[in-house]
Amino acid sequence: MKSMKLEWKRGDWAAYFGLMTNNLTNLLTMMGLLIFVVGIPKEIVYGRIAPAFGLAVLVASICYAWFGLQMARQTGRSDVTALPSGPSAPSIFTVTFLVLMPVYQQTGDADFAIQIGLVWCFVEAMILAGGSFLGETIRKMIPRTVLLSCLSGLGLLLLAMNPMLQAFEAPTVSFIVLLLIFINWFGKKPIFARIPTGLLLLIAGTALAWISGLQSPEAIKASMSSFGFNPPEVHIDSFMQGLPHALPYLASAVPLGLANYIFDLENIESAHAAGDEYPTRKVMLANGLSSMLGCLMGNPFPVTVYVGHAGWKAMGASIGYTLASGVTMFIVPLFGLGAFMLAIIPMTAIVPILVFIGVVTANQVVRETPKVEVPVIFICLFPWIANWALTMMNSVMGAAGTSAAKIGTDVLHSKGIYYEGLMHLGNGAPLASMLWGCIAIFAIVNKPLRGAVAAAVGALLALFGVIHAPVVGFAEGSSLTFVLAYLMMSGMFVVKHVLDSREEARAATPISEA
């Protein structure tokens, strides 16, 4: 058994810049939404929520680094890559728009709104912590192809698609950065090989952004107004005060908690496929406990295993990158440095790294999938595509001051926009993607009884509006239509099982002699 050593490797630089910038973007997005959209006072966001947010990410990062060191010690390997840690990006929007905003608008009390958000976060954390004892079993029950295919959709649509769009908004910066990624990380003969690629991307992108006039000294001067010292404080009393009033807002916590649970399973499976076999229970328990700690310190947003382990490993990252990213995520809100950092280093120099991570995540499932199961990859992508398109479409209509209800689905349909289908397929994408992957793979490999169970689970999820519905609720709207459709699929699987059994019985019966 070798002694544990935390070494900083060449690949850690690139992974650090990529993961840190993505997490920093989520931090700034969260602060921007709370201050400018919801209207939460700046002193609460900067002084209470953001420092606790950073602390939760730091604690999870320390746990992941420790797990990586343990694996390196137990296996004697020098190529162990730690899991990436970060906030749950979907939760940032869900908590903001489904919990904090409506409560604040109704009461005008920011403290009360945050109290409700803390209870919501605690429920999320409980699902992760409690589910950690079943995680390994569930991960083994769901085929690897399905887990990795769901993750590929998450990587391409939620992680890489918007960065690619951002790249095309500033081509004079991003195109060179993308080309350097293709040459150095995808290619066999790197350019400027003596410079770590992550540092090379940062230097090239930053220089091009300043030369192109995309960055300005005025932004640096303006960002200095956010400087300050904001240590996290204990807010157990806020959590306790929110408990009696939070029940009406917890409906969204359960489906999103299940979605985060699936994210964790998928990312852990991705690490296993890449050769780093982390214990599911420990990882998920670390997420749950880190989220609980952040909650009790005043942060209503849970943390999770971040997508992209395969990509960071492909960069040559080890253990130090995730710890360094966690430390940065703690220091930035502690001293109010986020806006200042992004005023110097442009997003357009960094976001192409996320495109690389998304592509590598998707490529992993292609490498790991048997040829007969390849169609499952694309089946799993459809809910993610619909989810991304639905989000974009709703955002566009919201910006125009309208909605699908005001325009009318018939009008949209006449223009070739199947909005209802988009809404049904896109809502609950994490679970819908996994569900349809299971249905497809059990049909392909001829395991009809398992397929019948998967379809029955789909009926149950649809009944409660966890999938295919904009809000959670029992048998609301068109939910019963989906329940019936899934039960029909389950029945068809049972019929297939019966027919197969009869055919096998006939084949096993010896033919009597004439």
C-alpha positions as CSV (number, residue, x, y, z in Angstrom):
1,M,0.0,0.0,0.0
2,K,1.6,3.3,-1.2
3,S,1.6,6.5,0.8
4,M,-0.9,9.1,-0.4
5,K,0.5,12.1,-2.2
6,L,-1.4,15.0,-3.7
7,E,0.5,15.8,-6.9
8,W,-0.3,18.6,-9.4
9,K,0.0,17.4,-12.9
10,R,0.2,19.1,-16.2
11,G,-3.4,18.2,-17.1
12,D,-4.6,19.6,-13.9
13,W,-4.2,23.2,-15.2
14,A,-6.6,22.7,-18.1
15,A,-9.1,20.8,-16.0
16,Y,-8.9,23.4,-13.3
17,F,-9.6,26.4,-15.6
18,G,-12.4,24.5,-17.3
19,L,-14.2,23.3,-14.1
20,M,-13.5,26.5,-12.1
21,T,-14.9,28.7,-14.9
22,N,-18.0,26.6,-15.3
23,N,-18.6,26.7,-11.6
24,L,-17.8,30.4,-11.5
25,T,-20.4,31.0,-14.2
26,N,-23.0,29.2,-12.2
27,L,-22.1,31.3,-9.2
28,L,-22.4,34.5,-11.1
29,T,-25.6,33.3,-12.8
30,M,-27.1,32.5,-9.4
31,M,-26.1,35.9,-7.9
32,G,-27.4,37.8,-11.0
33,L,-30.8,36.0,-10.9
34,L,-31.3,36.6,-7.2
35,I,-30.3,40.3,-7.4
36,F,-31.6,41.5,-10.8
37,V,-34.5,39.1,-11.5
38,V,-35.9,38.2,-8.0
39,G,-34.8,41.4,-6.3
40,I,-33.1,39.9,-3.2
41,P,-31.0,42.6,-1.6
42,K,-27.3,42.5,-2.6
43,E,-26.1,42.3,1.0
44,I,-28.0,39.0,1.5
45,V,-26.8,37.5,-1.8
46,Y,-23.1,38.6,-1.4
47,G,-22.9,38.3,2.4
48,R,-25.0,35.1,3.1
49,I,-25.9,32.9,0.2
50,A,-22.8,33.1,-2.0
51,P,-20.2,32.3,0.7
52,A,-22.3,29.3,1.9
53,F,-22.6,28.3,-1.8
54,G,-18.8,28.3,-2.1
55,L,-18.4,26.4,1.1
56,A,-20.7,23.6,0.0
57,V,-18.7,23.2,-3.2
58,L,-15.4,23.3,-1.3
59,V,-16.5,20.5,1.1
60,A,-17.7,18.3,-1.7
61,S,-14.4,18.9,-3.5
62,I,-12.4,17.9,-0.4
63,C,-14.4,14.7,-0.2
64,Y,-13.8,13.9,-3.9
65,A,-10.1,14.6,-3.5
66,W,-9.9,12.3,-0.5
67,F,-11.7,9.5,-2.4
68,G,-9.2,9.9,-5.2
69,L,-6.2,9.8,-2.9
70,Q,-7.7,6.6,-1.3
71,M,-8.1,5.0,-4.7
72,A,-4.5,5.9,-5.6
73,R,-3.2,4.5,-2.4
74,Q,-5.2,1.3,-2.6
75,T,-4.5,0.5,-6.3
76,G,-1.0,2.0,-6.6
77,R,-2.1,3.8,-9.7
78,S,-0.8,7.2,-10.7
79,D,-3.5,8.0,-13.3
80,V,-6.5,8.4,-10.9
81,T,-8.7,11.3,-11.8
82,A,-10.9,12.8,-9.0
83,L,-14.5,13.4,-9.6
84,P,-15.5,17.0,-10.5
85,S,-17.6,18.9,-8.0
86,G,-20.0,21.8,-8.6
87,P,-23.5,23.2,-7.9
88,S,-26.5,21.6,-9.5
89,A,-27.2,24.0,-12.4
90,P,-30.8,23.0,-12.9
91,S,-31.5,23.5,-9.2
92,I,-30.3,27.1,-9.5
93,F,-33.1,27.9,-11.9
94,T,-35.7,25.7,-10.2
95,V,-35.1,27.1,-6.7
96,T,-35.0,30.7,-8.1
97,F,-38.1,30.6,-10.2
98,L,-40.3,28.0,-8.4
99,V,-39.5,28.9,-4.8
100,L,-37.6,32.1,-4.1
101,M,-39.3,34.4,-6.7
102,P,-43.0,33.5,-6.0
103,V,-42.5,33.6,-2.2
104,Y,-40.7,36.9,-2.4
105,Q,-43.3,38.4,-4.8
106,Q,-46.1,37.3,-2.5
107,T,-44.6,38.4,0.8
108,G,-41.9,41.0,0.0
109,D,-39.9,39.3,2.7
110,A,-36.4,38.2,1.3
111,D,-35.5,36.4,4.6
112,F,-38.7,34.4,4.5
113,A,-38.2,33.4,0.9
114,I,-34.7,32.2,1.6
115,Q,-36.0,30.2,4.6
116,I,-38.4,28.3,2.3
117,G,-35.5,27.8,-0.1
118,L,-33.3,26.3,2.6
119,V,-36.0,23.7,3.4
120,W,-36.3,22.9,-0.3
121,C,-32.5,22.3,-0.5
122,F,-32.5,20.2,2.6
123,V,-35.1,17.9,1.0
124,E,-32.9,17.6,-2.0
125,A,-30.0,16.7,0.2
126,M,-32.0,14.1,2.0
127,I,-32.9,12.4,-1.2
128,L,-29.2,12.2,-2.1
129,A,-28.1,11.0,1.3
130,G,-30.9,8.5,1.8
131,G,-30.6,7.2,-1.7
132,S,-26.9,6.6,-1.3
133,F,-27.7,3.3,0.3
134,L,-29.5,2.2,-2.9
135,G,-27.3,3.9,-5.4
136,E,-25.0,0.9,-6.1
137,T,-28.0,-1.4,-6.6
138,I,-29.8,0.9,-8.9
139,R,-26.6,1.6,-10.9
140,K,-26.2,-2.1,-11.5
141,M,-29.9,-2.6,-12.4
142,I,-29.8,0.1,-15.2
143,P,-27.6,-0.9,-18.2
144,R,-24.4,1.0,-18.6
145,T,-25.3,2.0,-22.1
146,V,-28.4,3.7,-20.8
147,L,-26.6,5.6,-18.0
148,L,-23.8,6.8,-20.3
149,S,-26.3,7.7,-23.1
150,C,-28.3,9.8,-20.7
151,L,-25.1,11.5,-19.6
152,S,-24.1,12.1,-23.2
153,G,-27.3,14.1,-23.7
154,L,-26.6,16.1,-20.5
155,G,-23.1,16.8,-21.7
156,L,-24.0,17.8,-25.2
157,L,-27.2,19.8,-24.6
158,L,-26.8,21.3,-21.1
159,L,-23.0,21.6,-20.9
160,A,-21.7,22.1,-24.4
161,M,-24.5,23.5,-26.6
162,N,-24.8,27.0,-25.1
163,P,-20.9,27.4,-24.9
164,M,-20.9,26.5,-28.6
165,L,-23.4,29.2,-29.3
166,Q,-21.4,31.6,-27.3
167,A,-18.3,30.7,-29.3
168,F,-20.2,31.6,-32.5
169,E,-21.0,35.0,-31.1
170,A,-17.3,35.8,-30.8
171,P,-15.6,33.8,-33.6
172,T,-12.4,35.9,-33.7
173,V,-11.7,34.6,-30.2
174,S,-13.4,31.2,-29.9
175,F,-12.5,29.7,-33.2
176,I,-8.7,29.8,-32.4
177,V,-9.4,28.4,-29.0
178,L,-11.5,25.6,-30.5
179,L,-8.8,24.8,-33.1
180,L,-6.2,24.6,-30.3
181,I,-8.4,22.1,-28.5
182,F,-8.8,20.0,-31.7
183,I,-5.1,20.0,-32.3
184,N,-3.8,19.5,-28.7
185,W,-6.5,17.4,-27.0
186,F,-8.1,15.5,-29.9
187,G,-5.1,15.4,-32.2
188,K,-1.9,13.3,-32.0
189,K,0.7,16.1,-32.5
190,P,0.1,19.2,-30.2
191,I,1.2,22.7,-31.1
192,F,3.3,24.7,-28.6
193,A,3.7,21.4,-26.7
194,R,5.8,22.9,-23.9
195,I,3.0,25.1,-22.7
196,P,0.2,23.3,-20.8
197,T,-2.8,23.4,-23.1
198,G,-5.2,24.9,-20.5
199,L,-2.8,27.8,-20.0
200,L,-2.3,28.1,-23.7
201,L,-6.1,28.4,-24.2
202,L,-6.3,31.0,-21.5
203,I,-3.5,33.1,-22.8
204,A,-4.6,32.9,-26.5
205,G,-8.3,33.5,-25.7
206,T,-7.7,36.4,-23.3
207,A,-5.2,38.1,-25.7
208,L,-7.6,37.8,-28.6
209,A,-10.5,39.1,-26.6
210,W,-8.6,42.2,-25.5
211,I,-7.3,42.8,-29.0
212,S,-10.8,42.4,-30.4
213,G,-12.2,44.9,-28.0
214,L,-14.5,42.5,-26.2
215,Q,-13.0,43.3,-22.8
216,S,-12.7,46.8,-21.4
217,P,-10.8,48.5,-18.5
218,E,-14.1,50.1,-17.5
219,A,-15.5,46.6,-16.7
220,I,-12.5,45.9,-14.4
221,K,-13.1,49.2,-12.6
222,A,-16.8,48.6,-12.2
223,S,-16.2,45.0,-10.9
224,M,-14.2,46.3,-7.9
225,S,-17.3,47.6,-6.3
226,S,-18.2,44.0,-5.3
227,F,-15.0,43.5,-3.3
228,G,-15.4,42.7,0.4
229,F,-15.0,40.1,3.1
230,N,-18.0,37.8,3.5
231,P,-17.4,34.8,5.8
232,P,-20.1,32.2,5.8
233,E,-22.3,32.1,9.0
234,V,-24.5,29.5,10.6
235,H,-28.2,29.9,9.7
236,I,-29.9,26.9,11.3
237,D,-32.5,29.3,12.8
238,S,-33.5,30.3,9.3
239,F,-34.0,26.7,8.2
240,M,-36.1,25.9,11.3
241,Q,-38.3,29.0,10.8
242,G,-39.0,27.9,7.2
243,L,-40.0,24.3,8.1
244,P,-43.6,25.0,9.0
245,H,-44.3,27.0,5.8
246,A,-42.4,25.1,3.1
247,L,-44.7,22.2,2.2
248,P,-46.6,23.9,-0.7
249,Y,-43.2,24.5,-2.4
250,L,-41.7,21.1,-2.0
251,A,-43.5,19.5,-4.9
252,S,-40.7,20.4,-7.2
253,A,-38.0,19.2,-4.8
254,V,-38.8,15.5,-5.2
255,P,-38.6,15.2,-9.0
256,L,-35.5,17.4,-9.2
257,G,-34.0,15.5,-6.3
258,L,-34.6,12.3,-8.2
259,A,-33.1,13.9,-11.3
260,N,-30.0,15.0,-9.4
261,Y,-29.8,11.4,-8.0
262,I,-29.8,10.1,-11.6
263,F,-27.1,12.7,-12.5
264,D,-24.9,11.4,-9.8
265,L,-25.4,7.7,-10.8
266,E,-24.6,8.6,-14.4
267,N,-21.5,10.5,-13.6
268,I,-20.3,7.8,-11.2
269,E,-20.9,5.2,-14.0
270,S,-18.9,7.4,-16.4
271,A,-16.0,7.4,-13.9
272,H,-16.2,3.6,-13.7
273,A,-16.2,3.3,-17.5
274,A,-13.1,5.5,-17.5
275,G,-11.3,3.2,-15.0
276,D,-11.9,5.1,-11.7
277,E,-14.3,2.9,-9.7
278,Y,-15.5,5.2,-6.9
279,P,-17.9,3.8,-4.3
280,T,-21.4,5.0,-5.2
281,R,-22.6,5.2,-1.6
282,K,-19.7,7.4,-0.4
283,V,-19.9,9.8,-3.3
284,M,-23.7,10.3,-3.0
285,L,-23.5,10.6,0.8
286,A,-20.8,13.3,0.4
287,N,-23.0,15.2,-2.0
288,G,-26.0,15.0,0.4
289,L,-24.0,16.0,3.5
290,S,-22.2,18.8,1.6
291,S,-25.6,20.2,0.4
292,M,-27.0,19.9,4.0
293,L,-24.0,21.8,5.4
294,G,-24.4,24.6,2.7
295,C,-28.1,24.7,3.5
296,L,-27.6,25.2,7.3
297,M,-25.1,27.9,6.4
298,G,-27.6,29.8,4.3
299,N,-27.3,28.4,0.8
300,P,-30.5,27.1,-0.9
301,F,-28.7,25.4,-3.8
302,P,-27.5,21.8,-3.6
303,V,-24.2,20.5,-5.0
304,T,-23.6,17.4,-7.1
305,V,-21.0,15.3,-9.0
306,Y,-20.4,17.5,-12.0
307,V,-20.5,16.2,-15.5
308,G,-17.3,15.6,-17.5
309,H,-15.0,13.1,-15.6
310,A,-14.1,11.4,-18.8
311,G,-13.2,14.8,-20.4
312,W,-11.0,15.9,-17.5
313,K,-9.3,12.5,-17.5
314,A,-8.7,12.8,-21.2
315,M,-6.9,16.1,-20.5
316,G,-4.5,14.2,-18.1
317,A,-6.1,15.6,-14.9
318,S,-5.3,14.0,-11.6
319,I,-6.7,14.9,-8.2
320,G,-5.5,18.4,-7.6
321,Y,-7.8,20.1,-10.1
322,T,-11.0,19.4,-8.3
323,L,-9.6,20.5,-4.9
324,A,-8.2,23.7,-6.5
325,S,-11.5,24.5,-8.1
326,G,-13.3,24.0,-4.8
327,V,-10.8,26.3,-3.0
328,T,-11.3,28.9,-5.7
329,M,-15.1,28.6,-5.4
330,F,-14.8,29.3,-1.7
331,I,-12.4,32.2,-2.0
332,V,-14.2,34.1,-4.8
333,P,-17.4,34.7,-2.9
334,L,-15.5,35.1,0.4
335,F,-13.8,38.2,-1.1
336,G,-16.3,39.1,-3.8
337,L,-13.9,38.4,-6.7
338,G,-16.2,36.8,-9.3
339,A,-17.1,39.8,-11.4
340,F,-13.4,41.0,-11.3
341,M,-12.1,37.7,-12.6
342,L,-14.5,37.6,-15.5
343,A,-13.7,41.2,-16.3
344,I,-10.1,40.2,-16.9
345,I,-10.6,36.6,-18.3
346,P,-13.4,36.6,-21.0
347,M,-15.9,33.8,-21.0
348,T,-15.3,33.3,-24.7
349,A,-11.7,32.2,-23.9
350,I,-13.0,29.4,-21.6
351,V,-16.3,28.2,-22.8
352,P,-14.8,26.1,-25.7
353,I,-13.3,23.9,-23.0
354,L,-16.9,22.9,-22.0
355,V,-17.5,22.0,-25.7
356,F,-14.6,19.6,-25.4
357,I,-16.0,18.1,-22.2
358,G,-19.4,17.6,-23.7
359,V,-18.0,15.9,-26.8
360,V,-15.7,13.6,-24.8
361,T,-18.6,12.7,-22.5
362,A,-20.7,11.8,-25.6
363,N,-17.8,10.0,-27.2
364,Q,-17.4,7.8,-24.1
365,V,-20.7,6.1,-24.6
366,V,-19.9,5.4,-28.3
367,R,-16.7,3.6,-27.2
368,E,-18.4,1.7,-24.4
369,T,-21.6,0.6,-26.3
370,P,-21.9,-2.8,-28.1
371,K,-22.9,-2.3,-31.7
372,V,-26.4,-3.7,-31.3
373,E,-27.2,-1.2,-28.5
374,V,-26.0,1.9,-30.4
375,P,-29.6,3.0,-31.3
376,V,-30.2,3.5,-27.5
377,I,-27.7,6.4,-27.5
378,F,-29.9,8.4,-29.9
379,I,-33.2,7.4,-28.2
380,C,-31.8,8.9,-25.0
381,L,-30.9,12.1,-26.7
382,F,-34.4,13.1,-27.7
383,P,-35.7,14.2,-24.3
384,W,-32.5,16.3,-23.8
385,I,-32.9,17.9,-27.2
386,A,-36.6,18.7,-26.5
387,N,-35.7,20.0,-23.0
388,W,-33.1,22.4,-24.5
389,A,-35.4,23.5,-27.3
390,L,-38.3,24.0,-24.8
391,T,-36.1,26.1,-22.5
392,M,-34.9,28.3,-25.5
393,M,-38.4,28.7,-26.9
394,N,-40.0,29.7,-23.5
395,S,-37.2,32.1,-22.9
396,V,-37.7,33.7,-26.3
397,M,-41.4,34.0,-25.8
398,G,-40.9,35.4,-22.3
399,A,-38.5,38.0,-23.6
400,A,-41.1,39.0,-26.2
401,G,-43.7,39.4,-23.4
402,T,-45.8,36.5,-24.6
403,S,-46.2,32.7,-24.1
404,A,-47.4,29.6,-25.8
405,A,-50.8,30.0,-24.1
406,K,-51.2,33.5,-25.5
407,I,-50.1,32.6,-29.0
408,G,-52.1,29.4,-29.1
409,T,-50.7,25.9,-29.7
410,D,-52.8,25.7,-32.9
411,V,-51.0,28.8,-34.3
412,L,-47.7,27.3,-33.4
413,H,-48.7,24.0,-34.9
414,S,-49.6,25.7,-38.2
415,K,-46.0,27.0,-38.3
416,G,-44.6,23.5,-37.9
417,I,-43.9,24.0,-34.2
418,Y,-45.1,21.0,-32.2
419,Y,-45.1,22.8,-28.9
420,E,-47.2,20.3,-26.9
421,G,-44.9,17.5,-28.0
422,L,-41.9,19.6,-27.1
423,M,-43.4,20.3,-23.7
424,H,-44.3,16.6,-23.0
425,L,-41.0,15.2,-24.2
426,G,-38.8,17.9,-22.7
427,N,-40.2,18.1,-19.2
428,G,-38.6,15.6,-16.8
429,A,-35.8,15.0,-19.4
430,P,-33.3,13.3,-17.0
431,L,-35.8,10.6,-15.9
432,A,-37.5,10.4,-19.3
433,S,-34.1,9.9,-21.0
434,M,-33.2,7.1,-18.7
435,L,-36.7,5.5,-18.9
436,W,-36.8,5.5,-22.7
437,G,-33.2,4.2,-22.8
438,C,-34.3,1.3,-20.6
439,I,-37.4,0.6,-22.7
440,A,-35.3,0.6,-25.9
441,I,-32.5,-1.5,-24.6
442,F,-34.7,-4.2,-23.1
443,A,-36.6,-4.4,-26.4
444,I,-33.3,-4.7,-28.4
445,V,-31.7,-7.3,-26.2
446,N,-35.0,-9.2,-25.7
447,K,-35.6,-8.9,-22.0
448,P,-39.4,-8.3,-22.2
449,L,-40.1,-8.6,-18.5
450,R,-37.6,-6.0,-17.6
451,G,-39.0,-3.8,-20.3
452,A,-42.5,-4.3,-18.9
453,V,-41.3,-3.1,-15.5
454,A,-39.6,-0.1,-17.1
455,A,-42.8,0.9,-18.9
456,A,-44.8,0.4,-15.7
457,V,-42.4,2.8,-13.9
458,G,-43.0,5.2,-16.7
459,A,-46.7,5.0,-16.1
460,L,-46.2,5.7,-12.4
461,L,-43.9,8.7,-13.0
462,A,-46.4,10.1,-15.6
463,L,-49.3,9.6,-13.1
464,F,-47.7,12.0,-10.7
465,G,-46.4,14.5,-13.4
466,V,-42.8,13.7,-12.7
467,I,-42.2,13.3,-16.5
468,H,-44.1,14.8,-19.5
469,A,-45.8,17.5,-17.4
470,P,-44.8,21.1,-16.6
471,V,-45.7,20.8,-13.0
472,V,-46.0,17.9,-10.5
473,G,-49.5,16.8,-9.7
474,F,-51.6,13.7,-9.5
475,A,-53.4,12.7,-12.7
476,E,-53.5,16.3,-14.0
477,G,-53.8,17.5,-17.6
478,S,-52.8,14.9,-20.1
479,S,-51.0,12.7,-17.6
480,L,-53.6,9.9,-17.8
481,T,-53.0,9.6,-21.5
482,F,-49.4,8.9,-20.9
483,V,-50.2,6.5,-18.1
484,L,-52.4,4.5,-20.5
485,A,-49.7,4.6,-23.2
486,Y,-47.0,3.3,-20.9
487,L,-49.3,0.6,-19.6
488,M,-50.0,-0.5,-23.2
489,M,-46.3,-0.7,-23.7
490,S,-45.9,-2.8,-20.6
491,G,-48.7,-5.1,-21.8
492,M,-47.0,-5.5,-25.1
493,F,-43.8,-6.5,-23.4
494,V,-45.7,-9.1,-21.4
495,V,-47.2,-10.5,-24.6
496,K,-43.7,-10.7,-26.1
497,H,-42.6,-12.7,-23.0
498,V,-45.5,-15.1,-23.3
499,L,-44.9,-15.7,-27.0
500,D,-41.1,-16.2,-26.4
501,S,-41.8,-18.7,-23.6
502,R,-44.2,-20.7,-25.8
503,E,-41.6,-20.7,-28.6
504,E,-38.9,-21.9,-26.3
505,A,-41.2,-24.6,-24.9
506,R,-41.9,-25.9,-28.4
507,A,-38.3,-25.9,-29.3
508,A,-37.4,-27.9,-26.1
509,T,-40.1,-30.5,-26.8
510,P,-38.7,-33.6,-28.5
511,I,-40.3,-34.6,-31.8
512,S,-42.0,-38.0,-31.3
513,E,-41.0,-40.7,-33.8
514,A,-43.6,-41.6,-36.4
